[in-house]
Amino acid sequence: MLAPGGVAALEERTAGRVADQFLWAAKQARPNDQALREAARRFQTLVRSRNNLLHSKPGHAPGGAARLMRDGDAWSRDEIQAIGAAFDACAAEIERLLAA
C-alpha cells in the first residue's frame, strides 16, 4: 500500500477503504513512525469531510442563497476551500514522510 501502485491493488477503492488501508500499512511498514500514523489518521478524518462534500446536493441555505447541502447543513465557500487546503497540507506531509 505504501509502494507505488498500492492503491490500485485494493479491490475496494472507496476513500474510506483507502484511508483504512493506508493507516494499517503505515503501522505495519513503519511501526515506530508516529508522524506517519498521525498523518494517516488526519487523512481518515479528512475523508469524512470529503464524503460529506462529495455527496452533497444543490439546495438553498437559510436566506435563500444557493449552496451545496448535506443532511440539512449548507457548505460555505470558505469551508470548501478549507477542506481543499487541508487535503493539500495532508498530502504534502505524507509525501514528505514517505520520502524520508
C-alpha positions, 0 to 999 in steps of 0.5 A: 500500500505504501509502494507505488501502485498500492492503491490500485491493488485494493479491490475496494477503492472507496476513500474510506477503504483507502484511508483504512488501508493506508493507516494499517500499512503505515503501522505495519511498514513503519511501526515506530513512525508516529508522524506517519500514523498521525498523518494517516489518521488526519487523512481518515478524518479528512475523508469524512469531510470529503464524503460529506462534500462529495455527496452533497446536493444543490439546495438553498441555505437559510436566506435563500442563497444557493449552496451545496447541502448535506443532511440539512447543513449548507457548505460555505465557500470558505469551508470548501476551500478549507477542506481543499487546503487541508487535503493539500497540507495532508498530502504534502506531509505524507509525501514528505514522510514517505520520502524520508 
